[in-house]
Amino acid sequence: MNRLRNRLILVFLAATLAPLAATWWITNSLLEHSLTYSSTSQLDSLSKTLETTGRELYQRARESLKREARTGQTVPRIFATAGQTDWPADVREFWDTGDAERFALAEDGAALKYMLRQPEGVRLYTSQLGFSMARLTDEYRQAREAIERDRGRDLRRGLLYTFASLATAIWLVSLALLVYMAHRISRPIRQLTAGLAQLASGDLATRLETTRTDEIGRAIAAFNHMAAQLQQSRDRLVYLAQLASWQALARKMAHELKNSLTPIRLTMEEILARRDENDQDFIEQAARIVVEEVESLERRVRAFSEFASEPPVRPVALSVNETVEERIEFLKTGHPELTYTLRLAESKPLALADQDLVKGILTNLLENAADAAGPSGSVLARTSVANGQVLVEVHDSGPGLSEAARKSLFEPTISFKERGMGLGLSIARKNALLSGGDILLIAGELGGAAFRVVLPERR
């Protein structure tokens, strides 16, 4: 069930482990090569050489300054004992120690001082070193501190461990993201597979839920649309198969009724022609009743014959707006008390359908709406276009349909209403199906029943 997800994970492992191993080897080699040029042993040797050189330079500077003082090559600065209060701190400190001589560095470390005790006071000889002894001492101290720090740790190992930890963390995060994405991708595909299996088993009511808008979401939406179309097509085929059986029954019933009605009507006409004058009123009344009933039965036979017939379908480019307006104008005279409302599509859609069949469908729906709305009622007709189909809706303000009526709405029935045979909606839906469309029961806007006629759009 999760083979796709597992394959995606394996692809990620194969695509990342090899580059990761190569990166590790190259990094290790580069670190090993680069760290050999900055080892702590070389820094230690350099610092010791710097220390020795500094000491030798300092010692030579002392000997040179002392020699110059003895030979009189440099002029000293004399601090008399009478002015001890004005002496510099280092001179006063030397005098207080009682030493015969002392060497000291200037504050900036760039000059060497030679203090010599005399009976009259202190002689101070000064010589420039040419470099800063204080700076040299400070650099030496920093080098020794760096050496001591590096001795306490292995720089190469630390860098490798850091790199290994960082690379491992990044790889694990990437793996977790891949597992999540693989699950996210494979889950809807498994849903599609399961849905297709249910669809293949005959469950056309199968639908998949999704909130995605990417390619997978569009695939699921296409599956749901396909399932809905298959279910609708199956319902239509079932209905047409039922109609075929009902039509065969209707033809047989019409034939049998016609065979019985014809001699009855002829017999009654003969009775009227040979009536006895003594029974004239009774015979005329009885004959009139029988003739009216026979005519009523003949009308029902014609309705069954129409239901059982298969009229030829001649699809043409039909202006739906004009057809709806024409039907309402034609039927409005028979229902002057009704209020008709039109909401026609501005695009003036064209349907590819048989004009006579469409007019018959609209006539039946508008007449049913008028009967349901009753006096002072309202009827709404609306046209629109959606998904390559032309839609015509008829709403009424009547009491609506009961649950029992909804279940057998389009099934042929026998009705003894004065203006109906019980076959109108069945014939209307059959004609809509023959035109490549259908008739659906929808929620009404006026409180009563509402029907939607679906016809193919001409493009």
C-alpha positions in Angstrom: 0.0 0.0 0.0 2.9 2.3 0.7 5.3 1.2 -2.1 5.3 4.6 -3.8 6.2 6.3 -0.5 9.0 3.8 0.1 10.4 4.2 -3.4 10.5 8.0 -2.9 12.4 7.5 0.4 14.9 5.0 -1.3 15.4 7.5 -4.1 16.3 10.2 -1.6 18.7 7.9 0.2 20.4 6.9 -3.0 20.6 10.6 -4.1 22.0 11.9 -0.9 24.2 9.3 0.8 26.7 9.1 -2.1 27.2 12.9 -2.3 27.4 13.1 1.5 30.1 10.5 1.6 32.1 12.3 -1.1 31.7 15.6 0.7 32.9 14.0 3.9 36.0 12.6 2.3 36.9 15.9 0.5 36.3 18.0 3.6 38.5 15.7 5.7 41.3 15.8 3.1 41.1 19.6 2.9 41.2 20.1 6.6 44.1 17.7 7.0 46.0 19.5 4.3 45.2 23.0 5.5 45.8 22.4 9.2 49.4 21.2 8.5 50.3 24.8 7.6 49.1 26.2 10.9 50.2 23.7 13.5 50.8 24.7 17.1 54.4 23.3 17.0 55.5 25.9 14.5 53.8 28.6 16.5 55.6 27.4 19.6 59.0 27.4 17.9 58.4 30.9 16.5 57.4 32.3 19.9 60.5 30.9 21.6 62.7 32.4 18.8 61.0 35.7 19.3 61.7 35.5 23.1 65.4 34.8 22.6 65.8 37.5 20.0 64.1 40.1 22.3 66.3 39.2 25.2 69.5 39.5 23.1 68.4 42.8 21.7 67.6 44.1 25.2 70.9 42.9 26.5 72.9 44.5 23.7 71.0 47.8 24.1 71.9 47.8 27.9 75.6 47.2 27.2 75.7 49.8 24.5 74.0 52.5 26.6 76.3 51.7 29.6 79.4 52.0 27.4 78.3 55.3 26.0 77.7 56.6 29.5 81.2 55.7 30.7 82.9 57.1 27.6 80.8 60.3 27.7 79.2 59.7 24.2 75.8 60.6 25.5 74.8 63.5 27.7 72.9 62.5 30.8 70.1 64.3 32.5 71.1 65.2 36.1 68.5 65.1 39.0 70.1 67.0 42.0 69.3 65.9 45.5 68.0 69.4 46.3 65.1 69.0 44.0 63.9 65.5 44.9 60.3 66.6 45.1 60.3 67.2 41.4 61.9 63.9 40.4 60.0 61.4 38.3 58.5 58.5 40.1 61.0 55.9 38.7 64.0 58.1 39.5 62.8 58.6 43.1 62.1 54.9 43.4 65.7 54.1 42.2 67.2 56.6 44.7 65.2 55.1 47.6 66.5 51.6 46.9 70.1 52.6 47.4 71.2 50.7 44.2 74.3 52.0 42.3 72.7 51.6 38.9 69.5 50.4 37.2 68.1 49.9 33.7 64.5 50.5 32.9 62.2 50.9 29.8 60.3 54.0 29.0 56.6 54.0 29.3 56.0 53.3 25.5 58.8 50.6 25.5 60.7 52.3 22.7 63.5 53.7 24.8 66.0 52.3 27.4 66.8 54.2 30.6 70.1 53.9 32.5 70.1 55.5 36.0 73.4 55.9 37.8 73.8 57.0 41.5 76.2 60.0 42.2 77.0 62.0 45.3 75.3 65.0 43.9 72.2 63.1 42.7 71.1 60.8 39.9 72.3 60.7 36.3 69.7 59.5 33.7 71.0 58.3 30.3 68.4 57.5 27.6 68.8 55.5 24.3 66.2 54.7 21.6 65.8 51.0 20.9 64.4 51.3 17.3 61.5 49.0 18.2 58.8 48.8 20.9 59.8 46.3 23.6 56.4 46.5 25.1 54.7 45.5 21.9 57.2 42.7 21.4 56.4 41.4 24.9 52.7 41.7 24.3 52.8 39.7 21.1 54.9 37.1 22.7 52.4 36.8 25.5 49.5 36.4 23.1 51.4 33.7 21.2 52.0 31.7 24.3 48.4 32.0 25.3 47.3 30.7 21.9 49.7 27.8 22.2 48.3 26.9 25.6 44.7 27.0 24.4 45.5 24.9 21.3 47.3 22.3 23.4 44.1 21.7 25.3 42.1 20.7 22.2 42.5 19.0 18.8 41.4 21.6 16.2 41.1 19.1 13.4 39.0 16.7 15.4 36.8 19.5 16.6 36.2 20.7 13.1 35.4 17.2 11.8 33.0 16.5 14.7 31.3 19.9 14.1 31.0 19.2 10.4 29.7 15.6 11.0 27.1 16.8 13.5 25.9 19.6 11.2 25.7 17.4 8.1 23.9 14.6 10.0 21.4 17.1 11.4 20.7 18.5 8.0 20.4 15.1 6.4 18.0 13.9 9.2 15.8 17.0 8.8 15.8 16.4 5.0 14.8 12.8 5.5 12.0 13.8 7.8 10.7 16.3 5.3 10.9 13.7 2.5 9.0 11.1 4.6 6.3 13.7 5.2 6.2 14.7 1.5 6.2 11.1 0.4 3.2 10.4 2.7 1.5 13.5 1.5 1.9 12.5 -2.1 1.2 8.8 -1.8 -1.8 9.1 0.4 -4.1 10.8 -2.2 -2.8 8.4 -4.8 -3.8 5.4 -2.6 -7.2 7.1 -2.1 -7.5 7.4 -5.9 -6.6 3.7 -6.3 -9.1 2.6 -3.7 -11.8 4.9 -5.2 -11.1 3.4 -8.7 -11.4 -0.1 -7.2 -14.8 0.8 -5.6 -15.9 2.4 -8.9 -14.9 -0.7 -10.8 -16.9 -2.9 -8.4 -20.0 -0.9 -9.3 -20.2 1.6 -6.4 -20.8 4.7 -8.5 -21.6 6.8 -5.4 -17.9 6.8 -4.4 -16.5 10.3 -3.9 -13.1 11.4 -2.6 -12.7 14.4 -0.3 -9.8 16.8 -0.7 -8.8 20.4 -0.1 -5.8 20.4 -2.3 -5.6 22.6 -5.4 -2.4 21.2 -7.0 -2.2 18.5 -9.7 -3.3 15.7 -7.3 -6.2 17.8 -6.1 -7.3 18.3 -9.7 -6.9 14.6 -10.4 -9.3 13.8 -7.4 -11.7 16.5 -8.7 -11.6 14.9 -12.1 -12.3 11.4 -10.5 -15.3 12.8 -8.6 -16.6 14.4 -11.8 -16.1 11.2 -13.7 -17.9 9.2 -11.0 -20.8 11.7 -11.0 -21.0 11.5 -14.8 -21.0 7.7 -14.7 -23.7 7.6 -12.0 -25.8 10.0 -14.0 -25.3 8.0 -17.2 -26.2 4.8 -15.4 -29.4 6.4 -13.9 -30.3 7.6 -17.4 -29.8 4.2 -18.9 -31.8 2.5 -16.1 -34.6 5.1 -16.6 -34.5 4.5 -20.4 -34.6 0.8 -19.9 -37.6 1.2 -17.6 -39.2 3.4 -20.2 -38.7 0.8 -22.8 -40.5 -1.8 -20.7 -43.3 0.7 -19.9 -43.6 1.6 -23.6 -44.0 -2.0 -24.5 -46.7 -2.4 -21.9 -48.3 0.9 -23.0 -48.5 -0.3 -26.7 -50.1 -3.6 -25.6 -52.6 -1.8 -23.4 -53.4 0.7 -26.1 -54.0 -2.0 -28.6 -56.2 -4.0 -26.3 -58.2 -0.9 -25.2 -58.7 0.2 -28.7 -59.9 -3.2 -29.8 -62.6 -3.1 -27.1 -63.6 0.6 -27.4 -64.2 0.6 -31.1 -67.2 -1.9 -31.1 -68.6 -0.2 -28.0 -68.6 3.1 -29.8 -70.1 1.6 -33.0 -72.8 -0.2 -31.0 -73.9 2.9 -29.2 -74.0 4.9 -32.4 -76.2 2.1 -33.8 -78.5 2.3 -30.7 -78.9 6.0 -31.2 -79.8 5.5 -34.9 -82.4 2.9 -34.1 -83.8 4.3 -30.9 -87.4 3.7 -29.9 -89.4 6.9 -29.5 -90.8 5.7 -26.1 -87.3 5.3 -24.6 -85.7 8.3 -26.4 -84.7 10.3 -23.4 -83.2 7.4 -21.5 -81.4 6.0 -24.5 -80.0 9.4 -25.4 -78.7 10.0 -21.9 -77.2 6.5 -21.6 -75.6 6.7 -25.0 -74.2 10.1 -24.3 -72.6 8.8 -21.1 -71.1 5.8 -22.9 -69.8 7.9 -25.8 -68.2 10.4 -23.4 -66.5 7.7 -21.5 -65.3 6.0 -24.7 -63.9 9.3 -25.9 -62.1 9.7 -22.6 -60.7 6.2 -22.9 -59.7 7.0 -26.5 -57.8 10.1 -25.2 -55.9 7.9 -22.8 -55.2 5.4 -25.5 -53.7 8.2 -27.6 -51.6 9.3 -24.6 -50.3 5.8 -24.2 -49.6 5.6 -27.9 -47.6 8.9 -27.7 -45.7 7.7 -24.7 -44.8 4.4 -26.5 -43.8 6.1 -29.7 -40.2 7.1 -30.5 -40.4 10.5 -32.3 -37.5 11.3 -34.7 -35.0 13.7 -33.2 -33.9 16.5 -35.4 -31.4 18.7 -33.4 -30.9 22.3 -34.5 -29.4 25.4 -33.1 -32.2 26.5 -30.8 -32.3 29.9 -29.1 -33.4 29.0 -25.6 -34.4 32.5 -24.5 -36.7 33.0 -27.5 -38.3 29.5 -27.0 -39.0 30.2 -23.3 -40.5 33.6 -24.1 -42.6 32.1 -26.9 -44.0 29.3 -24.7 -44.9 31.7 -21.8 -46.6 34.1 -24.2 -48.5 31.2 -25.7 -49.6 29.8 -22.3 -50.1 33.1 -20.5 -53.6 33.7 -22.1 -54.8 30.5 -20.4 -53.7 31.7 -17.0 -54.2 35.5 -16.9 -54.3 35.5 -13.1 -50.7 34.2 -12.7 -47.6 36.3 -12.4 -44.8 35.2 -14.8 -41.2 36.3 -14.2 -38.4 35.9 -16.7 -34.6 35.8 -15.9 -32.9 35.2 -19.2 -29.2 34.8 -19.7 -27.6 37.8 -21.2 -25.3 35.6 -23.4 -28.4 34.4 -25.4 -27.3 30.7 -25.3 -28.0 28.3 -28.2 -28.9 24.7 -27.5 -28.4 21.8 -29.9 -31.8 20.1 -29.5 -35.0 19.2 -31.3 -37.3 22.3 -31.3 -40.6 20.4 -31.1 -39.3 18.2 -28.2 -38.1 21.3 -26.3 -41.4 23.1 -26.8 -43.2 20.0 -25.5 -41.0 19.8 -22.5 -41.5 23.5 -21.6 -45.2 23.3 -22.2 -45.5 20.4 -19.8 -43.4 22.1 -17.1 -45.1 25.5 -17.4 -48.6 24.0 -17.3 -47.7 21.9 -14.3 -46.3 25.0 -12.6 -49.4 27.0 -13.4 -51.7 24.3 -12.0 -49.5 24.0 -8.8 -49.3 27.8 -8.2 -53.1 28.2 -8.5 -54.9 31.6 -8.8 -52.8 34.6 -7.9 -49.7 32.4 -7.9 -46.3 33.0 -9.4 -44.2 31.2 -12.0 -40.4 31.9 -12.5 -38.5 30.9 -15.7 -34.8 31.3 -15.8 -32.0 30.4 -18.3 -28.3 30.1 -17.8 -25.2 28.4 -19.1 -22.8 26.2 -17.0 -20.1 23.7 -18.0 -21.0 23.5 -21.7 -24.7 23.0 -20.9 -27.8 25.2 -21.3 -30.1 25.2 -18.2 -33.8 26.2 -18.2 -35.4 26.3 -14.8 -39.2 26.5 -14.0 -40.2 27.5 -10.4 -43.7 27.8 -9.0 -45.2 29.1 -5.7 -47.4 26.1 -5.1 -47.3 23.8 -2.1 -44.4 21.7 -3.4 -44.0 18.0 -3.7 -44.4 15.3 -1.0 -41.7 12.8 -0.3 -43.7 10.0 -1.9 -44.3 12.1 -5.0 -40.6 12.9 -5.3 -39.7 9.2 -5.3 -42.0 8.3 -8.3 -42.0 11.7 -10.0 -40.8 10.6 -13.4 -42.5 7.2 -13.4 -45.5 6.7 -15.7 -48.7 6.5 -13.8 -52.4 6.5 -14.6 -54.1 9.8 -13.7 -57.8 10.6 -14.1 -57.4 14.4 -13.7 -59.4 16.4 -16.2 -56.3 17.8 -17.8 -53.7 15.1 -17.2 -53.0 11.5 -18.0 -50.1 11.0 -15.5 -47.6 10.6 -18.3 -46.5 14.2 -18.9 -43.3 14.3 -16.8 -42.3 10.8 -18.1 -42.7 11.9 -21.7 -40.9 15.2 -21.0 -37.9 13.5 -19.4 -37.8 10.9 -22.2 -37.7 13.7 -24.8 -35.0 15.5 -22.8 -32.9 12.3 -22.7 -33.4 11.9 -26.4 -32.1 15.4 -26.9 -28.9 14.6 -25.0 -30.0 16.3 -21.8 -32.2 15.5 -18.7 -34.7 17.0 -16.3 -33.8 17.3 -12.7 -35.8 18.2 -9.6 -34.2 21.1 -7.7 -34.9 23.4 -4.7 -37.5 26.0 -5.5 -37.1 29.7 -5.1 -40.8 30.5 -4.7 -41.6 27.9 -2.1 -43.0 25.3 -4.4 -41.5 22.8 -6.8 -38.8 23.6 -9.3 -37.4 21.7 -12.3 -34.2 22.2 -14.3 -34.0 21.2 -18.0 -30.4 20.4 -19.1 -29.6 20.7 -22.8 -26.3 20.4 -24.7 -24.9 23.8 -25.7 -24.2 24.5 -29.3 -20.6 25.9 -29.7 
